[in-house]
Amino acid sequence: MSMSVQEFALSHNEPQWLTVKRIVANDMKNTMRVPAPLRKFHFESPELNPCSIDTQNLAPKNLQDLGIIMMDLFAAANEFPELIQENLMEKAIYWRDNALNANHLAYLQSGGFVFIPKDVCVDESIDISDLVDHNMQEKHLLIIAASGSEVSFTYKDSKQQPKNDRLMIEVLLGDHANVSFYDAAMTNSEKSHRVLNAYLAQNANLKTYVGLFNHGDSRYYSNIDLDGMGSSARINLVSLSDQNQNQVVQTKIINKSPNTSGLISQRGIVADKSKTVYDTTGQIKLEASDSDSDQISRLLTLSPESKGKIDPILLIDNHDVVAGHAASVGKVNPEQLYYLKTRGIDAKTARFLLTRGFLTPLIEKFPDKTVQEHLLNNLEERIHG
């Protein structure tokens, strides 16, 4: 029998402030609206069952020696309330925004917390995939990179996922922090909802690299706030949809302070009878003088039944800026296809080689070679057969 929110919180000794926050979110969700684009992904609340919590710092010893913390989110809420309480779904993702966010907080089943101390630099990418239980529906990652730190993270889905899958990721960067985030989204769930929101302080820099290769209907949402002067962000995303899959990608960078820079670069393959929509927004606030915002989106459709749509949006309140966008939806280049066929390559293989070349430049940026191979193998299986 499923536990109540309060019983679940008490079962693994959550601090009182978090228990109260979850109860309030659960009470308020029924008074909140669910925006139309989110209704398909407003899943039923999952069952809450007793679970064990690892209270140890799970970072490898060489990272622990640098002061890095990698913990279960619920354990961290007890040990580091000063870091969790004011940041969990308060700065990058707001639990009060809508009923879906409130329900996520109330029924949160698994979470991870990562803290990178001031001025700590890590050369190798840190794999944070095991900080959450991939079998759970409602999962959350909170990442804080303190001022002057420099680090990269890799997250990859496991083969075990629930029917409905949701992961919300919050990334908070202090002054002059530099973070790269590599996300290999490859769930087999019927519906998958991924959110990555970030808050950047002065002169902070964030680069995200996303491989969106889920098998079911998917929604990917990313909102990055360039709050500090001189901060910058780059969203790099490749996607694949096939069969009857519906995929929505919503990316947004908001320039809120002077001398900020945002770039969104996206490429996607749309095969069979699937549909992919890129909804891309660059927003420059009135206070953000001497800033720039750019976006480049390209979709490649592989059949007459596949549908691709791009909605590029620029919202500019300050004229002392540089802003632009480029978008294209098209088919495989017939001249390139013809050239390969004249070299003795059959049409199916030629089409696959061209689509692989279309996505490879970003896939090769993933630092984990096994993730690269997984993405490329997934592409070959679904496009080449």
N, C-alpha and C positions, 0 to 999 in steps of 0.2 A: 504494500500500500504506500502510495506516495506521501512524503512528508509535506507539511506546510512550510512556507518560507521561513518562519521563525524556528520551527523544529530543525530544519536543515541547517540554518545558521548556528544553532546551539550545538548541533551534533559534532561540528568540528571547531568549536570554541572560537567563533568569530568575535571580535571586539564589539562592544555594545553599539558604538557609533555606526558600524557597518550593518549590524543587524537592524537597527532602527532605519537606516537609509534604505535598506531593501524592503522593509515592511511598508514604509511610506511610498516607495515607488510602486509597490504592488497595489496599494490602496488608490493611488492617483491615476494609474494607467487607464482605468475605465472612464475617467473624465477627460482623457486626452484624445486627440484625433490621430488617425493614421493617414499620412499623405497618400494620395492615389498611387504614386509609383512604388510605394512600399507594401501595398496591401497583399500582393502575391507572396511576399516574404514575411508577413506577420504570422509566424508559425504559432501553433498551439503551444501552450506552456508545457515544458517537458516534466516528466516525473522527477521528483527530488528524492534520492535514496542516500542512505549513509555511505560515506566514503572516507578513506584514510587520507590524512594530510601529512606530507613530508615537510618537516619544519627546518630541514637543513639547507645551507647554502649549496646549491647544486652546480655552481660554477666549478670548472676544473681548477686544481690547486694553483696553477700558474696565474690564473685570473683572480682567484681569491687573494693571492699575495699582492695584487695590485689594488685590492679593495673593492673589486667588482662583486655585485650581489646578483644572483640568479635564484629565485625562490618561487615556491607556490604562492599565488597572490593572497590567499587567505592567511597563510602563515606570515607573510610579510606585513599584512594589515595589523597583526598583533605586535610584531617586532619593530616595525618602522612606521608607526601611525603618522608621524610628521611628514612622511613622503607620500603615503597612500591617501590619507583622508582628504587633503585639499586638491588632489590631482585626479583621482579615479572618477572618470566620467563627469569632470568639472571644467576642464580646460580645452580639450581637443574634441571629445565626444560628450555631448550634454544629455544626461539622462532625462531631463525635463523637456527635451525638444518634441518628443512624440511618444505615443503609446508603445511603439516597438522598442525604443531605447529603454523606456521605463521597465518593460517586461523583461528585457535582457538583463538589466541590473537585478531585478527582483529574483529571477530564476537562473542566475549565473551559476553554472555547475562546475566550471574548471577555469583556472586562470594562472597566468605567470607574471612575475615582476622582475624587471632588470634595471639595475642602477649602475651607471658608469661614473666613477668619481671625477672630480675636477682635475683637468690636465692629464688624464690617463689616456694613453694611445695604445691601441691593440692592432697589430699587423694582420693577423689571420682573422677571417670572418668567423663570428661566433654563431653556432647553430643553436637556435632557441626552440626548435620544433618540439622537443620533449617536455617543455614546460607546461603543456596543456594535454588533457586527455582527449584524443581525437575521436573517441567514441561518443563524446557528449555533444549535445546540440548547441548549447550556449557556452561559448568560450571567449576569453578576453586576455589580451596582453597589454601591460602597461610598461613602457620603456622610458626611462629618464636618463638623458646624457647631460651631465653637468658641464659647466663652462670650461672651454678649452679642451674637451675630450675629443677623441677621434676613434671611430669604431665602425665596423660593418656587421650586419646580422643576416643570417639566412634562416628562412622558415619554409618548410616543405610539408605538404600534406602526407599523411600515412595512407595505407590501402584500406584502413578501417574507418568508415565514417557512418554517421547516423543517416536516416532518411532525409532529414532536413538539417543543414549544417550552417552555423553562423559563427564567424570569428570577427571580433572587433579589436582593432589595434590602435593604441594611442602612443604617439611618439612625441616627447617633450624635449626640446633642445635648449640648453643654456647658451649664454653669450659665447660666440666663437667656436661652438661645438660643430663637428663634422660627422655626419652619419650617413651610411649607405644601407639600404634595406632591400634584400633580395627575397622575393616572395614567389614560390612555385605553387600555384593554386591548381591542384589536380584531383579534386574530389570526385567520387563516384555517386555522391548523393543526388537524389531526385531534384532537390533545390539547394542552392548554395548562395549564401549572402556573406560577402567579405567587405569590411570597412577598414580603411586606414586613414586616420586623421592625425594631423600634426600641428604643433605650435612651435614657432621658431623665435628665439630672442635675438638680440643684436648680433649681426655678423655671423649668425649660424647658417649652416649649409646642409641640406638634406637631398639625397638622391634615392629614388625608389625604382626598383627594377621588378616588374611583375610579369610572370608568365601565366596567363589565364587560360588554362586547358581543362577546365571542369567538363564533366560528361553530361550533367543535367542542366536544367534552367539555372541561370546565374545572374547575380547582380553584384557588381563591384563598384564601390563608392570610395572616393578619396577626396578629402578637403584639407588643404594645407594653408595655414594662416602665417603670412610673413609679417609678424607683429613687430619685430625689432628692426631698426635701421640697418641697412646693409645685408640683410638676410637674403637667402636665395634657395630655390627648390627646383628640382627636375623630376618629373614623373615620366618614366619610360615603361611602356606596356606593350606586350604582344598578346594576341588572343586567337583562339581557335574555337569555332562552333561547327557542328555537323549534325546529320540526321534531322530531327525535328526540334532541335535545341533553340531556346530563346535566351539571348544574352544581352544584358544592358550594362554599359560601362559609363559611369558618371565621375568625371574628374574635374577638380576646381582648385585653382590657386588664387588666393586673395592677397594683393599687395596693400598692406595697411600703413607702411612707413616709407620715408624717402630712401632712394638708392637700393630698392629691392628688385629682385629678378626672378621671374617664373617662366618655366618652359614645360610644356606637355607634349610628348612625342609618343604616338600610338600607331600600331600596325596590326591588322587582323585578317584572318582567313575565314571566309564564310562558305561552307560547303553544303551539299545536299539540299534539304528544304529548311535549313536553319535560318535564323535571323539575328543580326547583331546591330546594336545601336550604340554609337558613341555620342554622349552628351558632354561636351567639353566647354568649360567656362574659365576665362581669365578676367579677373576683376581688379581694377586699380582704384583705390579710394582717393578722395580729394587730398588727403594729407600726404600721399605717396608720390611726391615729385621726383623727377630724375629716375624713374623706375621703368622696367620693361616687362612685357608679358607677351609670350608667343606660344602658338600651338600648331602642331603638325599631325594630322590624322589621315590614315590611308586604310581602306578596306578593299580586299580582293575577293570577289565572288567567283565561285567555281562552277556554278550551274545556273540554268535559267530560273530555277525555283528558289535559289538562295537570295536573301535580301540583306543589303547593308544600308545603313543610314547614319549620317554624321550631322550633328547639330552643333556647329561652332559658335560660341557666344563670347563677345567682348563687352564688358561693362566698364566704361572709362569715365571717371569723374574729374580727372586732372589732365590738362592738355600738354603739360611739360613732361611727356612720357613717350615711349616707343612701344607700339602694340601691333600685333598682326596675327593672322591665322591662315592656314592652308589645309584644304580638305579635298579628298578624292575618293570616289567609289568606282571601281572598274573591274574589268575582267583580265584574265591572263593575256599578256601581250602576244597577239597572233604572230608577229614577226619573230619574236624570240622562240615561240613554240615551233614555228616552221623551221627555223634554223636548227634546232635540236633534232627534229625529225629527219632532216636531210643528213644528219650525222649518224643515222641508224638507230636512234632512240625512239621507242614506241611512244605514242601520244600520252598514255597514262603516266609513264615514268617521267617524260619531259615536263608534264604539268606539275608533278610532285617536285622535281628539281627546282622549278621556278618558284613554287610556293616555299620550299625550304630556304632558298636564297633570300626570299622576301623577309623571313623572320629570323634567320640565323644571326645577323649582326647583333641583335639584342640578346638572344639566347646565350651567345658566347661570352657575354659579360658576367654571367653567373660564375662566382668563384669556385663553386663545388662542381667538379667535373661529372659526378654521378647525376646531379640535377640536370646538367646540360644534356647528358645522354638520355635521361628519362624524358625530357621535353621533346627532344628530337625523335626518339623512338615512338613516343605517343603521336607525334605529328605524322610519322611514316605509317603507323598502323591505321590511323583514321583517314588519311588522305590517299595513301598508295595501296592499302589493303594487304 
